Amino acid sequence: MTLDINRSDLSVGVVGTGAMGRGIAQVTAQGGIKAVLYDAAAGGAAKAKAAILDTLKGLVAKGRLTDADLAKTEANLAVAETLADLKGCQVVVEAVFENLEVKQKLFGELEAVLPADSIIASNTSSIRIASIARALKHRERVCGMHYFNPVPLMKLVEVIRATDTAQWVVDAMVALGKRQTRVPVVVGDTPGFLVNLGGTAIGTEGLRIYQEGRASPSQIDAVMRDSCGFRMGPFELMDLTGIDVNFPARKIIYEGFFHDRRMTPSPYHESLFHAGKLGRKTGGGWYSYDAKGAKIDPGADHMPSVIPAASVVVMDTHNEKLVALVMASGAKALGADDGRSPILVAPIGKDCTTTAVERGLDPRRTVAVDLTGDTAKRLTIMTAPGADDLVRDSAAAILGRSGAKVTLIKDSPGFIAQRMCAMIANLGCEMAMIGIASAADVDTAMTLGLNYPRGPLALADWLGVKECHEILLQLQSITGDDRYRPSQWLRRRAMLGMSATTVE
């Protein structure tokens, strides 16, 4: 069986006309396809059509659409009064609220009115497609079609293949996504699908660093923005999407993967959820916000300037970035320890304590520097417990003379950037290995779905695949926590000197 998605008379039904349903109908109609809206609420579909047209008229006024574009799209929008009115649709996309029983009932009703060769898809973001379809007679024609909000602006759509989904259905929905001017990726029917699953890494590791008392939310967010190029750090992102959304999602994914340590939620996250501090929408979450959504007193994310020391001991003389920073500061780089000056090291994956002890350095004067990413904007430093504050501050001042902000954190294996990026990369590698999606689609989905500066596998390449693997090994060894076990996908490519994107 096949479905010609390019046929001129293709009709797509959209059930549920909230923000997601309206967006799906809009990109369908703008793609030259007839979109038929249905809503259980009386008059709901007609109101949704009017709202879509108002949006498009606004784009015409701004010169982004022509009157002809508007007329063509309007001609492709139709309203159904009953579910039975959708019987002429070759595809129906469900976009009602996230409740399994409601969706199961709706799919049963759709199966009763639609021809056997019509496709029924769910826009669910968290419910297994197999669960929605399990009571149907023709489960092979059911799949997921997970769009992202706001649909007209977010190009990604996840085409979710359930256990019984036929290949012709997957092929047809990929083609439909392209006609809607989306970028489709084919995804397995797993908890969180691709983007929501992949997105757990940045949040859970940010929370882990905070839970260990290594850094504040503002410090973690600043490092991820300035050093690693992310538009938002994990705490800003949690506040934006809403803790009432992301905390339950974390629990669903954790339970769905049978308590995999890499998915472990945080009790601090749960505390905010139960306190009703849900982020921007309530004026407070990880940060406090004013009426316009601006942060109120987020806390310092870098050290104040101090007078630099005259000399510094650079132990990692092979590290060109570290040597260049010291040379540019005007400080004198000593070839041997004078017993007084700061000792600079740049460990990969290790904390300052481990580095000082293993190398026989004075832990009171050893300052570890993270050179991950954009060192022109921000540098992160840390010292072992009992370190000399004056020596530490003088080292920070030397580094700060480059113009970069210097963030001081508590001693932590992998600092912030190394830990965060390695965990994001590792989960992406694992998703590619277990076949949730292809390696290329993992990276495409995470860049388009979450606005990451690069996909997880490309992030491993950016860190250096061997370095990424080493960071995880050190984290696992020092913390004793299995959450840092490297994916076998990453391990093999690190050993072979290959890109993380190399397919098998």
C-alpha positions, -999 to 999 in steps of 0.1 A, spaced: 0 0 0 12 35 -7 -1 71 -4 8 97 -30 15 128 -8 21 149 -39 -14 144 -53 -31 177 -59 -63 168 -40 -45 157 -8 -65 166 24 -51 166 59 -75 167 89 -64 184 121 -82 175 152 -78 199 181 -74 236 173 -52 249 201 -19 266 194 -4 234 180 -34 224 159 -36 259 144 1 258 136 -1 224 119 -31 236 99 -13 268 89 18 251 76 -3 225 58 -24 251 40 7 272 32 22 241 17 -6 239 -9 -25 212 9 -61 213 20 -63 215 58 -96 205 75 -99 217 111 -121 200 137 -126 208 173 -149 192 198 -158 226 212 -187 242 192 -173 269 170 -137 261 179 -126 252 144 -141 283 129 -124 305 155 -91 287 148 -94 294 110 -101 330 117 -71 332 140 -48 317 113 -60 342 88 -55 371 112 -19 359 117 -13 357 79 -28 391 74 -3 405 99 25 389 78 10 405 47 11 439 64 47 434 73 56 425 37 64 388 45 35 374 25 17 387 -6 -21 390 -9 -19 361 -34 -2 339 -8 -30 348 17 -57 340 -8 -42 306 -17 -38 297 19 -73 308 28 -87 286 0 -69 256 15 -85 261 50 -117 243 57 -138 235 88 -154 202 98 -185 202 119 -182 165 129 -155 139 129 -174 121 101 -167 152 79 -130 141 79 -138 109 60 -124 124 28 -90 131 44 -60 109 34 -42 120 67 -55 131 100 -32 146 127 -45 146 163 -34 176 184 -56 173 215 -42 176 251 -19 150 266 -41 123 280 -38 87 270 -75 78 275 -87 108 255 -64 100 226 -73 63 226 -110 72 225 -104 97 197 -84 73 176 -111 47 179 -136 72 166 -114 82 138 -108 46 128 -146 41 125 -150 70 100 -118 70 80 -111 46 51 -86 19 59 -59 35 37 -60 68 56 -31 76 80 -38 86 116 -10 105 134 -6 119 169 12 151 177 19 138 212 52 149 228 54 122 255 29 94 251 39 62 233 23 58 199 19 21 205 -1 29 236 -25 51 217 -29 26 189 -31 -6 209 -69 -11 207 -72 -3 170 -79 -28 143 -54 -12 118 -24 -2 140 -1 -3 109 -15 31 97 -8 49 130 23 69 137 35 100 155 39 134 139 55 155 166 57 192 157 73 219 178 58 251 191 54 276 175 49 253 145 53 279 117 87 290 131 101 256 142 111 236 112 116 202 128 90 175 128 96 140 143 80 112 124 76 85 150 75 48 140 57 26 165 60 -12 166 33 -18 141 37 13 119 40 3 82 69 16 61 46 32 36 31 53 64 66 65 75 75 73 39 42 92 34 46 113 65 82 122 57 69 134 24 41 153 41 65 170 64 85 182 34 54 195 17 47 215 49 82 230 45 93 212 77 124 191 82 113 155 91 134 131 111 124 94 116 124 85 153 117 53 173 87 51 197 107 56 229 101 78 260 107 114 250 112 104 213 143 122 201 144 158 211 128 156 245 151 126 253 182 143 240 173 175 258 174 157 292 213 158 293 217 196 295 191 199 323 201 168 344 238 176 343 233 213 351 212 202 381 238 177 391 265 203 392 242 226 412 232 198 435 268 190 443 273 227 453 299 232 426 284 263 409 253 285 410 226 285 382 238 319 370 274 306 367 264 274 349 241 293 325 268 319 318 295 293 310 271 274 286 263 307 268 297 323 266 321 293 264 299 268 245 277 290 223 243 279 237 215 305 234 204 297 270 218 277 298 199 248 315 183 269 343 172 297 320 157 270 296 139 253 324 124 286 336 114 294 300 96 262 291 81 259 326 90 236 355 55 222 353 64 209 319 101 198 322 100 182 356 72 157 348 89 151 314 121 142 332 102 117 354 85 101 325 118 96 306 136 84 338 108 58 344 106 49 308 143 40 306 140 20 338 160 43 361 190 47 338 214 68 359 220 92 329 183 103 331 181 108 369 160 138 379 170 161 408 152 167 441 159 204 438 139 204 405 111 185 422 111 210 451 104 239 428 77 220 411 58 212 443 63 248 455 46 261 424 77 281 414 73 272 377 96 297 361 88 329 341 51 321 341 49 324 379 75 352 383 100 328 398 117 294 393 155 291 393 155 329 390 131 357 400 115 377 373 98 411 370 66 418 352 84 420 318 101 387 323 136 401 331 157 384 358 158 401 392 192 398 409 204 365 392 237 365 412 272 371 401 286 348 373 322 361 373 348 374 397 356 411 402 389 424 389 419 425 412 456 434 408 474 406 391 505 388 404 538 395 387 546 359 379 529 326 374 540 290 370 526 273 339 528 235 343 510 226 311 535 242 287 522 220 259 489 237 261 492 265 236 460 283 246 471 285 283 506 297 274 492 323 250 468 336 277 497 340 302 520 356 276 493 381 265 486 391 301 522 404 305 528 380 334 562 363 337 559 325 330 583 307 353 599 275 342 601 261 378 582 265 410 594 295 431 572 284 461 551 315 460 534 320 426 502 305 413 506 272 395 483 270 365 471 236 351 445 228 325 431 193 333 408 173 311 380 156 331 399 158 364 393 181 394 420 204 408 425 181 438 433 150 417 455 170 394 476 185 422 480 152 441 489 132 410 515 157 399 529 164 433 520 201 432 512 224 461 474 222 463 472 256 480 486 274 450 473 252 422 447 268 400 429 247 374 417 265 342 391 253 317 400 263 282 370 247 266 353 267 239 355 305 235 382 316 259 379 352 247 345 356 264 348 335 296 373 313 315 364 290 344 388 283 372 387 262 404 410 253 433 413 224 458 399 228 493 422 249 515 436 269 486 452 303 492 426 328 482 451 356 474 471 333 451 439 322 434 427 357 429 460 368 415 458 340 390 423 350 380 435 386 375 462 374 351 437 354 331 412 382 332 436 407 315 426 391 282 392 407 286 375 374 294 352 371 324 366 346 349 341 323 367 353 307 399 336 274 409 341 248 436 364 219 427 347 197 402 359 170 378 353 184 343 346 219 355 312 230 339 317 231 302 335 198 299 309 180 320 279 195 303 291 191 268 304 155 273 271 144 288 251 160 259 274 143 234 273 110 252 235 108 252 234 117 215 259 89 208 238 65 228 206 75 209 224 68 176 238 35 188 204 21 200 187 33 168 163 59 181 173 78 150 202 80 126 234 98 137 226 126 111 190 129 123 201 131 160 222 162 152 196 177 129 168 173 154 188 188 183 199 218 164 165 225 149 143 214 179 164 230 207 184 256 189 217 240 200 248 255 184 257 220 171 242 186 175 254 161 202 276 141 179 291 172 163 296 185 199 317 154 206 338 163 176 340 199 188 353 188 222 375 162 205 362 127 205 391 113 225 389 142 250 351 137 253 356 100 261 384 109 286 362 134 304 336 108 309 361 82 321 375 106 346 340 117 358 330 80 363 363 72 381 363 102 404 326 103 413 320 65 412 287 73 394 276 51 365 257 80 350 290 90 334 297 57 317 307 64 280 285 51 252 301 23 233 294 44 202 317 71 216 343 47 230 348 29 197 353 61 177 376 75 204 398 44 202 398 45 163 404 82 160 372 87 141 345 114 141 316 107 164 294 111 133 309 81 116 282 55 109 285 18 113 
